[in-house]
Amino acid sequence: MRTVLVTGSSSGFGLLTVVELAKRGWRVVASMRNLDRRGPLDAALASSGAAQNVDVVQLDVTDAASIARGVEETLTICGGFLDAVVHNAGVAAGGAFEDIPDAELRRVMETNFFGVMALTKALLPTFRKQRAGRIVVVSSEAAFAGMPGNSIYCASKWAVEGWAESLAYDVEQFGIKVLLVEPGPYVTDIWQASPRFAPSGSVYRRWSEFVFRQGDLHVAQKGRDPQEVAEKIANVIEAARPSFRNPVHRLAHMAHFVRGKMPSAWLRKFVETYLGLSRVRL
Ligand SMILES: NC(=O)c1ccc[n+]([C@@H]2O[C@H](COP(=O)([O-])OP(=O)(O)OC[C@H]3O[C@@H](n4cnc5c(N)ncnc54)[C@H](OP(=O)(O)O)[C@@H]3O)[C@@H](O)[C@H]2O)c1
């Protein structure tokens, strides 16, 4: 059986990817930082008929000891051979940059960037020894262009893409592929789970609250079914000749297309007009 480790499997894309891959016959190690949150995955697996293909392990991507334990358990479950890892775990924090506490800036980078690197480092010896492996990173259209009120999230996804594109050079010679999946807006828990910062007394407060409202409206109007992303991740893992970049959602394809082609000032004007930001100039 082909084997895969997925991070952040308690909800959203991670949960759906576990179920999708299990239904396609993969042996899936579904990892999550808090096993008390496994209920929704267990319920989805029970109705999928593929629960026998899944093991659940604890793995917090920001905790070195948890990564070491999670990788050891994964390799035991998989009989020492792992075909792929899906780096899906991710967090966000919204607000004007000046209002976001330093601890939050670090939490986002620790999860979306350092966490991906740490888990990859723990798995590379196995992938190298096998002379095979796929490292799939769930990035975002946020890696294509800056977004208002989203600076640290964009920074984390830009960082992880630069790292991934560079890592591909190192590891290709060992038969290891590094692949990005870059979703546009999808309706998952991330929007509610992410803290937003617009403290009273902040000069940005009115602007930030407007940006949050317009952002929510954008997701409500344009957000799509996250199952599309789970299927894309599974397709990328299974493809004979996968592309390095894999945008998902019409808006992610558009953002991908204009990246580097449209001057930044035009892009900013377009986004400001789309969100109506001129109405809340401070
Ligand atoms: N939704 C979108 O529109 C969208 C678009 C582009 C990219 N993405 C990316 O897609 C990925 C999945 O997000 P989602 O939308 O499915 O949101 P989600 O439902 O909130 O899922 C995020 C998952 O990451 C887990 N997680 C957070 N910190 C972790 C840590 N330190 N260690 C291990 N797991 C951790 C969460 O676990 P807990 O349950 O314990 O919190 C949760 O399972 C993220 O990388 C996100 O940046 C999302």
The ligand as a Gaussian input file, in Angstrom:
#p B3LYP/6-31G(d) Opt

LIG

0 1
 N       -9.177000      27.866000       3.636000
 C       -8.582000      28.540000       2.690000
 O       -9.212000      29.315000       1.983000
 C       -7.104000      28.374000       2.441000
 C       -6.579000      28.944000       1.273000
 C       -5.250000      28.764000       0.991000
 C       -4.444000      28.018000       1.824000
 N       -4.958000      27.469000       2.957000
 C       -4.056000      26.651000       3.785000
 O       -4.603000      25.364000       3.921000
 C       -4.096000      24.740000       5.093000
 C       -5.242000      24.111000       5.870000
 O       -6.096000      25.138000       6.308000
 P       -7.682000      24.999000       6.372000
 O       -8.241000      26.054000       5.530000
 O       -8.094000      23.600000       6.133000
 O       -7.960000      25.472000       7.873000
 P       -8.302000      24.694000       9.210000
 O       -9.555000      23.914000       9.053000
 O       -8.237000      25.726000      10.293000
 O       -7.109000      23.657000       9.365000
 C       -5.855000      23.994000       9.878000
 C       -5.298000      22.756000      10.539000
 O       -3.957000      23.036000      10.978000
 C       -3.843000      22.507000      12.284000
 N       -2.759000      23.115000      13.029000
 C       -2.607000      24.403000      13.415000
 N       -1.471000      24.555000      14.099000
 C       -0.870000      23.333000      14.142000
 C        0.312000      22.833000      14.701000
 N        1.144000      23.623000      15.394000
 N        0.610000      21.517000      14.528000
 C       -0.209000      20.697000      13.859000
 N       -1.375000      21.107000      13.326000
 C       -1.704000      22.418000      13.468000
 C       -5.206000      22.758000      12.935000
 O       -5.334000      21.970000      14.092000
 P       -6.281000      22.338000      15.339000
 O       -7.597000      21.692000      15.030000
 O       -5.613000      21.735000      16.519000
 O       -6.368000      23.829000      15.397000
 C       -6.098000      22.326000      11.780000
 O       -6.223000      20.934000      11.738000
 C       -3.320000      25.819000       5.837000
 O       -1.942000      25.670000       5.595000
 C       -3.839000      27.115000       5.212000
 O       -2.882000      28.150000       5.295000
 C       -6.275000      27.633000       3.292000

